[in-house]
Amino acid sequence: VSCGYDNTVRLWSACDGKATHTLSGHSSCVKSAPFSPDGSQVVSCSCDKTVRLWSVNDGHCIAILCGHSSAVNSVAFNSVGELVSGGSDNAILYWVPLSVDRKNWQVKWR
């Protein structure tokens, strides 16, 4: 996986080195894009103040998480698939899914 100043996340094949999906939707540079513990999802964070959850299988955006008031600089999954994000707003947000399909999230603590 790679991300950058073109506002996209790219998934790459380990076999041939070619891009398998380009994940578009952020409106500003993407700062980080780690895989979920089970490898089925990627989460990205951006200077557009959002965190986005993506399907590795087909590249679609599963959820858009809004809660930061400025650029989101870092995001990570914990071992059970919950999220922690940190931003230029000096906030650390702990996100938990509200549904099994992971389309709805809430901030558990700030």
Buried (B, 14 or more C-beta within 10 A) or exposed (E): BEBEEEBBBBBEEEEEEEEBBEBEBBEBBBBBBBBBEEEEBBBBBBBBBBBBBBBBEEBEBBBBBEBBEEBBBEBEBEEEBBBBBBBBBEBEBBBBBEEEEBEEBEBEEE
